[in-house]
Amino acid sequence: MFLVTVSSSAALAAQIQQPKGLVSFDLRDKYLIVVEATVNGMGPFSFLLDTGSTHTVIDPSLARQLRAPVVGEASLTTVSDVRMDKMARLKEVRVGDSAASELGAVIDKMDQVKLKAPGVRGVLGEDFLSQFDILLDYKKRILRFDGAAPAGERCRIETMGHYRGLTTTNRLLIEAEFMDVSGGKLQLQLDTGAKMPELFPVRNDSISAHPWAGSMAFSSGLNGTSIHSHATIRIGTTMVHDVDVVQSRRGVAFDAVGLLPVWIFKSIYISHTGGFVVLNPAD
């Protein structure tokens, strides 16, 4: 997950073109979505689709190949560090028939991303994805842009959060409840780049401080984690059973208290225009 804060000179408003049709994607390690995208009319290039990333990211070699002009700097926050990167302007990013123009892209080496998804040249973040209502179907490995909303329960999402006193944008924050522990509902980030549900230690009275059933030690030390096995998560009336939840002890400060992997649903419809998701919609 990349959380990006951009300088005012680097803030670019994407302009959309009417999309049509479906796009097939490659699924890596059963959860990472890789799509083919053209950038500035060049490519296609392999991009990781990441709803947990606020902004699109490209690697330095692709930035040089595109001769993308640098327009400012961005503070890039990951779960492990914070660093300053340059931001470039992309004239157009296109996936299938769906395109956004004048998009700001962070230039980063993406070392951890490339370890998980070798061959990718960038990350398609929510600054691109939020221009559309999208359906992700993991079983069929199909991505659909701007199709009609399917039938099913509409669960509200928030597209803005708060981080270090600042408002964050391009977010997908949703309320979820862990049935194996008391503590109420939590606001989590819907993240296609996350492999397991993860909770961060944000405060003493958080859900992480309550006892869980089925807990086992995973690692020790300041950055250690524990895994709560066979947990049940409820979002609206949707129940997801028998999942492993990572409870982290590392010092993480995000606008959400944890990550909710999207792959735990067989499919999901994300309405950025309506501010809701439909989990496991009927075919």
C-alpha positions, 0 to 999 in steps of 0.5 A: 500500500502506498499513501502519497502526499503531493506538493501543490505543484504536482497535483494533477486532475485526471480527465476521463474518457468514456470506457467500454468493454472488459479487460482480462487480468493476470492473477499472481500468487492468487491475489495480486492483479496485474493488467496491461496498460499503455502510457502516453501511447506506448506499451503495453506495460504490466502494471499492478492494480492496487486499490490501497495505493493513493497514486499511480507509481512508475519505475525510473526506467519507465519514466525515462522511456516515456520522457515524462516531465517531472512536475514536483515531489511526493511523500511516499508512505509505505508500511515500512518507511516514508520517503520523498520521490519525484512526481511526473506528469503522464499525458494518458494512461489507458487500460483496454478502452478506459483512459485517464489523462493528465495523471500524476505518477510517483517515480519509485524503484518499487523494490518490494512490489517487484519482489512480489510481482516480477516484471511490473513497471508500475502501480495503478492507484486509486487516482486512476481507478477512482475515475470509474466504477469497476467490477473485479471478478477474481474467478473469471479474472475480469475487470469491467469499467463503468458497467451497471451496478449489480444487485446486492447489498450496498456497503458504504465506503469513504474515499477520504481519511485523515493522516497526520492532521491532513486529509487523505484522498483516493481511499477506499475505507470500509467498516468491518467487524471481527466476530472473534473479538469484542471491540466493535467495527473498525475502518479498514482500507480495501486493498487489492495489494494485501495478502492477509487482513492486517490490524495495526496497533493504533491505541490501547483500547483498539481491537488489537488490545482485546483477547482473540480466539485461536491466536498463535505466535508468528514472530517476536521483537519490536516489529513482530506479528501474531496471527489469529487463525480461523477468524470471521469478518462481517461487512454489512450482512456479508460474512467471511469465515476461516480467515487468518488475521495478522496483528502487527506490533510495528509502528504504523500510522495510516488513515485506517486501522488495518488492511482488508484484502479484496481477494477474500471476496470472489468478486466486488463492485466498487462504485466510486461515483455512488460511494458504495461497494457490492460484495460477491454480486450475483453473476 
